[in-house]
Each structure stands twice: as C-alpha cells, then as structure tokens.
C-alpha cells in the first residue's frame, strides 16, 4: 500500500516536469494528497497509542475515511498518466458512506446485508480486510470487501436483489428481544412487526406466521435462560 502511494506521488512529481501545462492542477492534487497522507499516518500512530479505547477506535476510523477520501479525490480528478492509472484503485471500489449491516447467522457466523443482498463471511485477511461472498453463491460469484466501516470493493451480482433481506432483519430483531427481555413472546412478535411497518416496511405478507416463528423464539429464550420452561412466556 505504502509502495503504491510512493509510486503514485513520484509519477505526479515527474508529470510536473514533462507536462508544464498541467502544473497548477498537479500541484493542488499533490499537495492535497501529501497533507491527507500525513494526517492519516499521524492518526494511525495515535490510535495505536490509545489502543482499543473508544478514542483510539475513532482515530483509526477517521484515518481510514481520510484514505478513502484521498482515493476518491484521485478518481474524480482523473489520472495524470498511464502509470497513475495502474496505481490508482477503481472508483467503484470505494464507498465511504456504505450503509451495511452485520448480523449473526443461525449457524453462529456473520451475515452482511447491503443494498438488498445478503453476504456470508468468507475470510479475514491479514491487512484487516474482510471478504464476503454473495449468499446465493451457487448462482452468483459476487464478492464484497470491507474494512472497519468502509466498503473497499463491491462486485456486480449475477443474481437479483432479494427482498427477503428485510425479513431477516425483522426475524433477528425478534430473536434479539426474546433473548434479552422477559416480554411475552407473542407481544415481542406483534411489537416488532408494528415497529417495522411504522418505519415504512410493509412486511406483513412476507413475514413468517407467529406459529412458525414462535418455535425459534421460544427455543432461543430457553437456551439463553438455560431452562426448559419459564412462567413469563
């Protein structure tokens, strides 16, 4: 990563000499990137000092956002040479404000939900990047890469978006409340359905009936309480 950055800056400095007409634009780009890289590096060093504290995590996340902004700056301003094109990431590989959700799967793993698609966790790379693959992997080979709260790469799907994703979120909400609360299971089901409908998600027809859901909800509550029966169910 650092080597690519150095190569990118070297190419731009060289371009200042061989292409004088682009000098003003190149100076602005180069100065902005050097500043952003310096700030990002300082924040990363400070995050190591504060460790796993909230302040340390905020510094690390801010540093990642700055790096992504730097990449986005390159994309929007365009490469200055063929060499720059080879060093720079594709614009569709950076999404700073990606709104994705990670929820636990029934098998104990992680599921990522983004743009109506469900992804299963494939692996965690040494650089901290998490690789996800489309949940419908038998018919779609699309993958997605994240780092912290940033979306690094998002491949196109050969399958269509699955509207059942919102239903999965609703089911997870029911299970989460059943495990953490003592509210009667029927009340939890009704309240969660109403909660999602009030938020603009009309899932009544898509949602499994209470007769189907209650088996899962009761089982999860019993497991959480380590008992077979409870009076407040």
C-alpha positions as CSV (number, residue, x, y, z in Angstrom):
1,X,0.0,0.0,0.0
2,X,2.7,2.4,1.0
3,X,4.8,1.5,-2.0
4,X,1.9,2.2,-4.4
5,X,1.4,5.6,-2.7
6,X,5.0,6.5,-3.2
7,X,5.0,5.4,-6.8
8,X,1.8,7.4,-7.3
9,X,3.4,10.6,-5.9
10,X,6.6,10.0,-7.9
11,X,4.7,9.8,-11.1
12,X,2.8,13.0,-10.3
13,X,6.1,14.9,-9.5
14,X,7.5,13.7,-12.8
15,X,4.4,14.9,-14.6
16,X,5.1,18.4,-13.3
17,X,8.3,18.5,-15.3
18,X,7.2,16.8,-18.5
19,X,3.8,18.5,-18.7
20,X,4.1,22.1,-17.7
21,X,0.5,23.0,-18.8
22,X,-0.8,20.7,-16.1
23,X,1.4,22.2,-13.4
24,X,-1.2,24.1,-11.5
25,X,-3.6,21.2,-11.3
26,X,-0.9,18.8,-10.4
27,X,0.4,20.9,-7.6
28,X,-3.0,21.1,-6.0
29,X,-3.5,17.3,-6.3
30,X,-0.1,16.5,-4.9
31,X,-0.3,19.0,-2.0
32,X,-3.7,17.7,-1.0
33,X,-2.6,14.1,-1.1
34,X,0.6,14.6,0.9
35,X,-1.4,16.5,3.5
36,X,-4.1,13.8,3.8
37,X,-1.5,11.0,3.9
38,X,0.4,12.8,6.7
39,X,-2.8,13.4,8.8
40,X,-3.9,9.8,8.2
41,X,-0.5,8.5,9.3
42,X,-0.5,10.6,12.5
43,X,-4.0,9.4,13.4
44,X,-3.0,5.8,12.9
45,X,0.0,6.2,15.2
46,X,-2.1,7.9,17.9
47,X,-4.7,5.1,17.6
48,X,-2.0,2.6,18.4
49,X,-1.1,4.7,21.5
50,X,-4.7,4.7,22.8
51,X,-5.2,1.0,21.9
52,X,-8.8,-0.4,22.0
53,X,-10.3,2.6,23.7
54,X,-13.2,4.5,22.2
55,X,-10.8,7.4,21.4
56,X,-8.3,5.0,19.7
57,X,-11.0,3.4,17.5
58,X,-12.4,6.8,16.5
59,X,-8.9,7.9,15.4
60,X,-8.4,4.7,13.4
61,X,-11.8,5.1,11.7
62,X,-11.0,8.7,10.9
63,X,-7.7,7.7,9.3
64,X,-9.5,5.2,7.1
65,X,-12.0,7.8,6.0
66,X,-9.2,10.2,5.1
67,X,-7.5,7.5,3.0
68,X,-10.8,6.7,1.2
69,X,-11.3,10.5,0.6
70,X,-7.8,10.6,-0.9
71,X,-8.7,7.7,-3.3
72,X,-12.0,9.4,-4.2
73,X,-10.1,12.6,-4.9
74,X,-7.9,10.8,-7.4
75,X,-11.0,9.2,-9.1
76,X,-12.9,12.5,-9.5
77,X,-9.8,14.4,-10.8
78,X,-8.6,11.7,-13.1
79,X,-5.2,10.1,-13.6
80,X,-2.4,12.2,-14.9
81,X,-0.6,9.4,-16.8
82,X,-0.9,5.8,-17.8
83,X,1.3,4.9,-14.8
84,X,-1.2,6.6,-12.4
85,X,-4.0,4.6,-14.0
86,X,-2.2,1.4,-13.0
87,X,-1.6,2.6,-9.4
88,X,-5.0,4.1,-8.6
89,X,-8.0,2.0,-7.4
90,X,-11.2,1.9,-9.4
91,X,-13.8,4.4,-8.3
92,X,-16.4,1.7,-7.9
93,X,-14.1,0.1,-5.2
94,X,-14.6,2.9,-2.7
95,X,-17.8,3.7,-0.9
96,X,-17.1,5.9,2.2
97,X,-20.8,6.1,3.3
98,X,-21.7,2.5,2.7
99,X,-24.7,1.6,4.8
100,X,-24.3,-2.1,5.5
101,X,-25.5,-4.2,8.5
102,X,-23.8,-7.3,10.0
103,X,-26.0,-9.7,11.9
104,X,-25.3,-13.2,13.3
105,X,-26.4,-16.2,11.3
106,X,-28.3,-19.2,12.7
107,X,-25.0,-21.2,12.4
108,X,-23.1,-18.8,14.6
109,X,-21.3,-17.0,11.8
110,X,-21.8,-13.5,10.4
111,X,-24.1,-12.2,7.7
112,X,-23.6,-8.8,5.9
113,X,-26.7,-7.1,4.4
114,X,-26.1,-4.4,1.8
115,X,-28.3,-2.9,-1.0
116,X,-30.8,-5.7,-0.6
117,X,-28.2,-8.5,-0.8
118,X,-27.1,-11.0,1.8
119,X,-23.4,-11.9,2.1
120,X,-21.7,-14.6,4.1
121,X,-18.3,-14.1,5.6
122,X,-15.6,-15.9,3.7
123,X,-12.3,-14.9,5.3
124,X,-10.4,-12.2,7.3
125,X,-7.2,-11.1,5.6
126,X,-4.0,-10.1,7.5
127,X,-4.5,-6.4,6.5
128,X,-7.8,-6.3,8.3
129,X,-9.9,-6.6,5.1
130,X,-13.0,-8.9,5.4
131,X,-14.0,-10.7,2.3
132,X,-17.7,-11.5,1.9
133,X,-19.4,-13.6,-0.8
134,X,-23.0,-13.5,-2.1
135,X,-25.3,-15.7,0.0
136,X,-26.6,-17.2,-3.3
137,X,-23.1,-18.4,-4.2
138,X,-24.5,-21.4,-6.2
139,X,-25.8,-18.9,-8.9
140,X,-23.7,-15.8,-8.1
141,X,-20.0,-15.3,-7.6
142,X,-20.1,-11.7,-6.5
143,X,-18.0,-10.7,-3.5
144,X,-17.6,-7.7,-1.3
145,X,-14.7,-6.4,0.8
146,X,-14.9,-4.3,3.9
147,X,-12.5,-2.7,6.4
148,X,-13.9,-1.3,9.6
149,X,-17.0,0.7,8.5
150,X,-15.7,1.3,5.0
151,X,-16.6,-0.6,1.8
152,X,-13.4,-1.3,-0.2
153,X,-14.8,-3.3,-3.1
154,X,-18.2,-4.2,-4.4
155,X,-18.6,-6.6,-7.3
156,X,-21.7,-6.7,-9.5
157,X,-24.2,-9.5,-8.9
158,X,-25.4,-12.0,-11.5
159,X,-28.4,-12.6,-9.3
160,X,-31.2,-10.2,-8.4
161,X,-31.7,-8.4,-5.1
162,X,-33.6,-10.5,-2.5
163,X,-36.4,-8.6,-0.8
164,X,-36.3,-11.3,2.0
165,X,-33.4,-9.3,3.5
166,X,-35.7,-7.1,5.4
167,X,-37.5,-10.1,6.7
168,X,-34.2,-11.4,8.0
169,X,-33.6,-8.2,9.9
170,X,-37.1,-8.5,11.4
171,X,-36.5,-12.1,12.5
172,X,-33.2,-11.1,14.1
173,X,-34.9,-8.3,15.9
174,X,-37.5,-10.7,17.4
175,X,-34.8,-13.2,18.4
176,X,-32.6,-10.5,20.0
177,X,-35.5,-9.3,22.1
178,X,-36.6,-12.8,23.0
179,X,-33.1,-13.5,24.4
180,X,-32.5,-10.1,26.2
181,X,-36.0,-9.4,27.5
182,X,-38.7,-11.1,29.6
183,X,-41.5,-9.7,27.5
184,X,-44.0,-12.4,26.4
185,X,-43.0,-13.9,23.0
186,X,-46.4,-13.1,21.3
187,X,-46.0,-9.4,22.4
188,X,-42.5,-9.3,21.0
189,X,-43.6,-10.6,17.7
190,X,-46.5,-8.1,17.4
191,X,-44.4,-5.2,18.6
192,X,-41.6,-5.8,16.1
193,X,-43.9,-6.2,13.2
194,X,-45.6,-3.0,14.1
195,X,-42.2,-1.3,14.6
196,X,-41.1,-2.2,11.1
197,X,-44.4,-1.3,9.5
198,X,-44.3,2.2,11.2
199,X,-40.8,2.6,9.7
200,X,-42.2,2.2,6.2
201,X,-41.5,-1.6,5.7
202,X,-44.7,-3.4,4.9
203,X,-43.6,-7.0,5.7
204,X,-46.8,-8.5,7.0
205,X,-47.3,-10.7,3.9
206,X,-43.6,-11.7,3.8
207,X,-43.1,-12.3,7.5
208,X,-43.4,-15.9,8.7
209,X,-46.5,-16.5,10.8
210,X,-46.2,-16.4,14.5
211,X,-46.9,-20.2,14.6
212,X,-43.7,-20.7,12.7
213,X,-41.6,-18.0,14.4
214,X,-42.6,-19.0,18.0
215,X,-40.7,-22.3,17.9
216,X,-37.4,-20.4,17.2
217,X,-38.1,-17.7,19.6
218,X,-39.0,-20.0,22.5
219,X,-36.0,-22.2,21.8
220,X,-33.7,-19.2,21.8
221,X,-35.1,-17.9,25.1
222,X,-34.8,-21.3,26.7
223,X,-31.2,-21.5,25.6
224,X,-30.5,-18.0,27.0
225,X,-32.0,-18.9,30.4
226,X,-30.7,-22.4,30.4
227,X,-34.1,-23.8,31.2
228,X,-36.9,-25.8,29.6
229,X,-39.8,-23.7,30.7
230,X,-40.4,-20.2,32.1
231,X,-43.6,-18.7,33.5
232,X,-43.5,-15.4,31.7
233,X,-43.5,-16.9,28.2
